[in-house]
Amino acid sequence: MRNKYICVLTLINLFCPIAFGLSEEMQELANMLHSTCIGETGVSEENIQKAKTGDFVDDEKLKCYIMCTMAQMACINENGIIDVEATIAVLPEEFQEMAAPIIRKCDTQKGKSPCENAWLTHKCYYNENPQGYFLV
């Protein structure tokens, strides 16, 4: 249940950061996810911040950080394949209409590794909705 909650939190933030204020509990979960995945990958905060503005540095640690956040949310499998319909299904109904076409269009962007798949997919999300993109 916790993974599903984190997935909803991240997807809402991915597509609706301005329209949705984070509760203290949701912010704590986002911070925990961020800390966990930084600890697992060793990515720099600088590269995460760059990605948030569309500068997706070609860095294996950043790629695996994005994979980690998605895996923690159970939105991607160990092979780097996005579960598109499950990802859409966990979104609150009011966000599905806006987010579903982007998630479906981007699907799984294929790279050379599972981490690169996650990174390329997030680049696609950003390119489809730069104003609404958010990375934990």
Buried (B, 14 or more C-beta within 10 A) or exposed (E): EEBBBBBBBBBBBBBBBEEBEBEEEBEEBBEBBBEEBBEBBEBBEEBBEBBBEEEBBEBBBBBBBBBBBBBBBBBBBEEBBBBBEEBBEBBEEEBBEBBBEBBEEBEBBEBEBBBBBBBBBBBBBBEBBEEBBBBB
